[in-house]
Amino acid sequence: MIRNSLLLSLILIVSLMVWGCGKGKTSLTLAGSTAFQPFAEKLADQYMTSHPEVAITVQGGGSAVGIQSANSGAAQIGMADLVKLPEEAKDLTATVVAQDGIAVVVNPQNKVVNLSTDQVRDIFNGKIKNWKEVGGNDVPITVVSREAGSGTRSSFEQIVGNINLKKDALIQDSNGTIRETVANDANSIGYLSHGLINEKIKALKVDDQDCTTESIVAGNYKLVRPIFLLVKGNLQGEIKNFIDYILSDEGQKTIKADGLLPAK
Amino acid sequence: MKLIGEKGVKRILMATAFSAISALLLIALFIINEGLPFIFKYGIKEFLFSSDWQPHLGKFGIYPMIVASLWVTLGAMIVGAPLGVAGALFLSEYVPKSVMNIIKPAIELLAAIPSVVYGFIGVMVLAPIIRENFGGPGLSLLAASIILGIMILPTVISISIDSILAVPQSYREGSLALGATTWQTIHMVTVKASRSGIIASIILGMGRAIGETMAVIMVAGNSVNIPHSPLDSVRTLTANIALEMSYATGLHRQALFATGVILFIVIIILNSIASVAIRKRMVKR
């Protein structure tokens, strides 16, 4: 009796597995940048609806993982959101599929609305310690940054320039937790992907330029980084089709609808 | 079972037991293999005692993390040990057995709550309270200590209760017969007799506190910083590994494994102390 039911469940499991990955589907895996991950998932869903023969899996992990897994073949397509691609990515074919603004964000209770690039740098370096030095209330500034290796952090530091993050800055490990921390702490300042701004946090103007889609497209807002898709070897087959789809009008419209900026 | 026979069963059970040990060995070997070369290449002294952790500049000093781990663990002890031991004494000495049999499993259920839930409560409830009442960023050494103190309660309470209940009833009766009050009996007889078990429970709790990762990442703020006050944000050894592992490549990755080696050594030391303490109790009885 027990043996029979064991056998039965085994058959069931095996047949489910065969059924699940069978059907001769082409499978694609994307991995990397957490900033682009939600967009990639949405694009993959749309693509799979029109191309049922393709199965696309999207994983996060961060830009370094994107580069690493594209190199090792763990993923066919790596996603990276860096201003400058590192040495390890030199053998990969890189395609810019979108651009992303990095918003400098504070709590909505904060009355500061604008910072210059120099002020941003001084705050993150710990030279400016109190909000009153930049026109806010007399309260200490809590700096929130990302962990070493984050694409958003290295892009932010490269664009602002000469950042040597102060030692007691809080470190959070994703765009989402940065947003939660800043939303919860009235004295904090952080930075995150422009697409993730919501009503719980306030994006500051940088050098008097708004962090809005229009301002970024017009080239006024300076904290912008490209988002790369990285592929080992030449673009071909399903990989090329999918990237072409992302670059098509329809794909770019999806990217734009949710807060990222089109590639061109 | 006749099919396998007595010897067969023994062999199968032996194989299962050894697979657990070999898993431990494999893990230890893997971490040491990945981490040790880095420690020697970079220099033990520099790695352990430099406070510069800047992976992108090739600087890997984990001193702030070691200090933070020790402070957070000590803080958790200060919060959790008195609460845990007092709770265990109350449950084992003052409350009827039937009540204890309900409360003890309920406390042990605390151990079943995932650490991410503790972390979430820390971020949403505890951190704002600390920030508003004491200042600082809220995500701090203090927050981590309190959360971890609560997390180790089940370990401390249930092991303490077991060792307190193991004290022969005749000891208590003797003390009470001499005219001592319940409290006098507890602190002069019961606690003394079960002391090594209570210490072991605290050390096991300590092991749990130093190894906890998720909750600490969420509430400690994670700045690489030697804390000057309980309100400062800190990063523990475990948090350092978990935060940066997903992004790390090359030397940075090896440095994180080396951090794991140090953590492993610290935990082995703590566990050995605990098992020595427990064995002492066995011998005494």
Interface residues (C-beta under 8 A of the other chain):
Chain A: G61 G62 S63 A64 V65 Q68 E88 P140 T142 E147 A148 G149 S150 S154 K167 D168 A169 L170 I171 Q172 D173 T177 E180 T181 N184 D185 N187 S188
Chain B: Q54 P55 H56 V123 M124 A127 P128 R131 G135 P137 G138 L139 I217 M218 G221 N222 S223 V224 N225 D232 S233 R235 L243 E244 S246 Y247 A248 T249 H252
